[in-house]
């Protein structure tokens, strides 16, 4: 029943089924409309926190999300599938206008009307300026006991949490670049300055989790901009004032250096366009009488914005210098994704630091207080958290406060993610193509995902074993995913750096939300059984070859197996014309010399000495892993190497998962004495990689993979996702081999290789070559 209830609410979209609150003070604000899908999670909310600002409020709560998944069960030599229900821990955040606070309280009361007794005596952590104003509201309606939390402490706690858990959380802004946003990885690096710009400005030096001090500030902040703007222009509200500034030309009211000296003052390093006196020209206009029109209002708003931002930027830079901080993070209502404010602050930091520092902004800066308040009152389930893109709004540039709610949802990851020991995290970049930077690339790949969606949904319908509400679930998945793809066309930075990897991850998250946990499972089972029947003949053929012939053929076998990629439209089209078997797949692959052909160097290396331990990131199930990878594994085991197979933790397309691979290896033990002995001697291991995607970011892999890497001297990456879309340029401190067949025409054109061209890229790090 819990699962069915969740299923119904998950399928309602924000533009579809909704709940409208009742009982709010409509003289103060109209009732608030909230998506129905939040009902179920709120009913199970175990704790609440809320950050109440002057304009925006953010509600935080924790719940367990229900789902169902089908897995493989192995008993002895037999295998079967079984359905199981599971729960995933999730943090929810809802952002809304503070004027709707009463409506939100009534909404919570309505949702919990059958369980209000559980609220009585429990606490809700409240921070922000409204913590005092609305205490009575929550105590009276919900029976919750209010605990007020320090606003600055909550901001910092929230900031540290998001920097440590959300990739691409921090970014810099430059309006003269395309795209204007550049994301900055690296997590939470201490010390840093947090400059919180509300009505005034507080500057905090953060030296660790819970270790901070207020080192300065100024009364000239967002309130100054808004207040003076209200006095000097006809703008109604903060957003209108910022929009007005976007239209203005501050040089009409500001006195520039060139207005005084006829150009720049080069000996002092003052450029001609530098503001010498904010509003300096307004003094001259007084002799001509007051002029109040829209253009003048826009110029005044722009000048005012520059004056406030430059002042804040200079003060922030001076504090950073004094306190030896090279990272300055800006947040607060004044920022809120506004291009004008981000530009003026970025310009100020760049100017005063002479280009040595950048202003840093956060994708989720509006949620810092709510995240921190929740964490202050609750001990979160252990583990790391990641952004759930399926039901999070993402970064919105030039956000306008209106009646629409915004959401952020963070899922607890199944396991901690750590960097692979053999990469330099300071220089490592996983993705070959950054779709945020290149519009043509972005539109191509968004088109690929959009155009292939109908076929993808047909595959899901044919392969999904859970038939409950299947048509409704597929339609809901399709609608929501298309909405996401449309968003990313014009707002590619919504979820951080956009790449093929992130598009695949987003799609898998949407599938999971509508309980399509592993729609390719039945296809994979059939292909695995078929490939296992062919494996004895394949191993026998290889055994009858000479040593050198065998080394060539096991690599060619990996490439032939890699053709079995059901995420490739070219492969699915060929398979529809005539079913692809392993022999045909090998014949499709490019003849030697390959596009990148290091096979001879690889074989020469094998002749010199064995590898101690080999880590292989495997790709697809069926023929790929069984007829391609496993014969190669047998060969390496026979040469005396220890082999670790890293497979996906969670399903994605027809990629093999770790629990499937364990079953496959168990089956092969009865086929190959080499495999059987290696398993018994603990020289052949299967580990889960912490990923649920055809691509892999090696800076975020499972602890199991890291623990298995001791004495490893070779890393192998197989498949387009792991060896091309990600990690093509990755450099390792150990030897590496990247193997794949390129099955995408656009990608072939980018490389200048034929369709089904081969990458066999063997690399030796300089440290080993020099040694």
Steps between C-alpha positions, in 0.01 A plus 500: 500500500788736579648425160170555318446829682847617403448386142183706462661816638824456306310498173335836559689789339538849633270622225252219561349372823526760773384578850374848589529598864198610696463716804774750415453867569396597148513869587873448545570257217301266275499125568812320385486226235729203557563188286321192625816287488628676812207371705645154548848617594359756745284236668818313581704807592692419815641848565446856380706814476423835342698807402271806495644803326340833428398397147561126467450206734646152462345191658720194560389151595622142482312194377545149364399455136345167409573302188505151357777331308555164337829321564664171415503233769757223479464169683761244412499453123149640450400860458174687533371854522321650794328828579589687814391828653765744615524835672731782416576783740429841353535861613231732362517879475215725389558869428207743496416863569491584869156656458373143451634379835151466646381305197797265531427441868138419417617269224720306742212483746267363230751238391566389857139532620481131586835506676509836676551323832850401391587870455407608848807560711735445207729775381542699182826684445443854374755752380494831315340831585154346519600253771359740759202629306340164418575295811142510619365387161676161504444441869127578474422312177730198527587472866868513411748647744713768333877500540660811352838442340776752437466624142871525419582161648224344289625672184851367548390150590280493191775643281754238611248219450410602144862561396598156626203310354395666176736495198514831313340685791736798476541716192641831376321740269622705203233654281751553217553125459271243342389329708524758774522240778812296577470228761773441755560154645700416808246477781533704815848651530586691817542778579246698299296816544123481492356840410130496583320792335158557647372836615856559622817299446671254732845364417592172666832319495440123493790279609321170545172332579361702790808722514429852382503864606340818376795710386312796360208635306328814388161664536505570126334189360189378323276709721695812401455420131131428541435797730681763296356350182151544640573864583672586172298301243147384441593130525259288702698230677850354491466295181355796309787717620761247379316462167500878469877507560546252213360763263705792632827665409679609816737728307209743462508568875844378611807718458768295325876547495482607136247770590766660720822431311377451143615138509672259733739609776772258392764590756258400778363201309150647475316397180283755321174315574565470875244670723661797669187611683172310528213734408760771427317620188172532687643807671534672164149411393353689795563833322281372219217411735387151603441246224288199594433254221544131443844533341628712788354251750683216324829693505456577870425134578811386308720758674359401837563131430860573399561716805372241748668202325836673458499598864418147614760355263775731627422428866487125432832505316672697777378252761615209284846657482518565873385148590696310230192362324507456122142372476214748544150353486206736460144424602182657629182645355697768313662231278228245426633420152457858376734556205540870581602446861729207420666703223559812707638305797718285271633814332578658837693196629690469172587872502611531861695172496659583162364176359643272772161412653153413376167556666341162573127435497299188587230325299291442812600804706135571583479174697806542723309605812238227468764230445700622800194531726393146417846362567519687830196319633537159344766240465472408134531134399868443440633520149531747219214675323454582134262724309190332361462677166162344427318725745744784567467831319869568448672836466280781371672811372304822552257325732185701566314463828145392416234259616679196352662258740851370443644170611831338587521131585810320622523120509725312737747307289523125545868529584771765547674604179874563490762574231679216323853500647667517158368839385604854587173654621635854457529457123261213426197585287272207427310622194630517144239757392364776719155560352463814710779666301406396148145574388521291181620196695228560759219523246623185325501286814175642634352416160635145523332446837178667383472321165578162654251532783207325328715198416646501849149497650400206276800305626399579859143388437617171345760423765342627823381216722300721737186563293316704765381832346767450236351726231441781748851461639656507153298807399598677823867411454494620140328828586732583788818405314396708197439797731853455633655480151312816398631680809858399421488637145494859623620450856785247464655587838185415700657184646868589472725419204289332232646196328390171349577349840263732686224451239523124552497540877197732485311248286573220744374715787173566319464128430552419868244762607234320299617160623676378188793366695650268239285488183769310307526223760309232306692582179829474688404166651424351157822636351705373793364148469560500124857625538575247775401221261750633243786558744648143510548504121651847512752400769589181312565692177730741681688220671588347160678818389861602546576737790530806275189412297308460825604845626369655178174306507411564864527875436302469177244302698459786748440736208250264336317460830492876545276529193216363719401842627123548499542868582636548146235574237737375226529160670128466570427583134743230380348253743149575370616430145666173600569368848862566598696202628857504629654398167314775313588755766871423457467543123338844540800636688758705305784301347854576609671738502247642743427867562716482813701181477740424785443125480857417396642710786259328738607151391868598524435616856340165587810320378723685746330421832163421652277754672457453874139615522264620227194715566242476220199730476260283300215614276207298364346170598458203267757448226699807604601381846471123445651450153714814496629584849505156664730329242738794548472449878581130460810592300620747764433249779700237314788748480493528881316831548238581761185643333236729652181556302320826585136501388212741551335513841168599343354411161527718190388380156653156437811565711588205719454558873723365772240254629443371145873468444542295817239260367677489161838426660338226711363342182836525321674315784343180368625584149856617570738338748709818486209710623405242762853490641534878493179545698611244757841669529340846521679610181173589324265745668184684406438841661227758452623832366245729671354612166168454319595636158684390183749780576722526805657788691811347652514769767176351641525122518420254777721437799493132395683583178755710686559225757557247223768712331793406723788380279300582185730585206251506209160668453279396207200706391261337255222654297409836350355634824798415722785541250382782268211708633682489830871444568627524142764751615534358852860440607584241761798439724492135384482350154162515327318346205188657348296282266181581312316507171358840401137444408379858458533674161533849651778382731675332207486829310651686796789252516533459123462122511265259320180370653579213740855631521721356772682661788774283647692752707784366716671761718799486732550784751821700478610387845508139383657585163773702671555219748 
